Amino acid sequence: MRLRGLYAITNGNNATNLLERVAAAIAGGAAVVQYRYKAASGTPHRECEARDLLALCRAYRVPLIINDDVALAATIGADGVHLGRDDAVVHEARRMLGDAAIIGVSCYNDFDRAVAAQQAGVSYVAFGRFFASHTKPDAAPASLNLIRQAKAQLSIPVVAIGGITPDNAAPLIDAGVDMLAVVHGIFGQADPEQAARRYTQLFGHLRNHP
């Protein structure tokens, strides 16, 4: 599976009409969806919502990635998991989810972490924040040179995240980033479909959906 285009990340615990809004983002061209919900692991609502999202994403042939929670990803049969600094180690996630799972790792502004993640067998690495972020305003900034270094020295897809808008994303794409990960820029907007389409068009194509 080629990871390229818009990576839509749901906006935490305050999402209303989540399925409708994710469907709209997919209609606008989102190539990957990440379910991000920061409630405690094992919350029944969280598992139910994740299962509903997985059914939606399967209908559109779009991968669903679970943020942080390897156990939840394994329980519902999600397409993969995204791991942060304090989450399950990569080899344990791979053991639980299988060889075909998409496993991503947040590398913030740390290239050495990305190198180690690639050696551990991840599917992609994510850097950021690149701009002022609604979701993580205190995150350390990352630079375009980091993207260029990653594209020159790594063999896996590179994702950029953090305050990315359709108006500031072009330099990231020019630097070679494979995916733009977006939270507020899609799900914080009145029309997620149109918002998603603006990002997707930066990659020069729209996905075809049933």
URUR-V711292 format. One record per residue. N is the residue number from 1. NEAR is the number of other ideal C-beta (glycine too) atoms within 12 Angstrom. Layout:
# URUR-V711292
N_NEAR, N_NEAR
This chain:
# URUR-V711292
1_18, 2_16, 3_33, 4_26, 5_38, 6_47, 7_47, 8_53, 9_49, 10_44, 11_31, 12_25, 13_18, 14_19, 15_30, 16_15, 17_18, 18_30, 19_28, 20_19, 21_33, 22_40, 23_27, 24_29, 25_49, 26_39, 27_30, 28_36, 29_38, 30_48, 31_42, 32_46, 33_50, 34_50, 35_46, 36_40, 37_28, 38_21, 39_23, 40_15, 41_22, 42_13, 43_17, 44_14, 45_17, 46_32, 47_27, 48_20, 49_30, 50_42, 51_24, 52_24, 53_42, 54_30, 55_20, 56_30, 57_35, 58_20, 59_19, 60_29, 61_19, 62_39, 63_39, 64_43, 65_47, 66_46, 67_41, 68_32, 69_35, 70_32, 71_24, 72_40, 73_41, 74_26, 75_22, 76_29, 77_24, 78_39, 79_34, 80_42, 81_44, 82_48, 83_39, 84_29, 85_19, 86_9, 87_26, 88_29, 89_22, 90_32, 91_19, 92_20, 93_37, 94_27, 95_17, 96_26, 97_35, 98_19, 99_14, 100_14, 101_32, 102_38, 103_43, 104_46, 105_43, 106_39, 107_39, 108_30, 109_28, 110_24, 111_26, 112_18, 113_27, 114_35, 115_20, 116_19, 117_40, 118_26, 119_17, 120_25, 121_26, 122_38, 123_38, 124_44, 125_48, 126_50, 127_46, 128_43, 129_33, 130_37, 131_29, 132_19, 133_29, 134_26, 135_31, 136_30, 137_14, 138_12, 139_26, 140_20, 141_23, 142_38, 143_24, 144_27, 145_19, 146_35, 147_38, 148_22, 149_24, 150_38, 151_27, 152_14, 153_18, 154_32, 155_19, 156_29, 157_36, 158_43, 159_47, 160_49, 161_46, 162_39, 163_29, 164_43, 165_28, 166_25, 167_14, 168_25, 169_34, 170_22, 171_22, 172_41, 173_29, 174_16, 175_25, 176_25, 177_41, 178_33, 179_46, 180_50, 181_48, 182_52, 183_40, 184_31, 185_41, 186_43, 187_36, 188_25, 189_26, 190_12, 191_19, 192_40, 193_28, 194_20, 195_32, 196_41, 197_29, 198_30, 199_42, 200_38, 201_22, 202_31, 203_30, 204_13, 205_15, 206_22, 207_27, 208_13, 209_22, 210_11
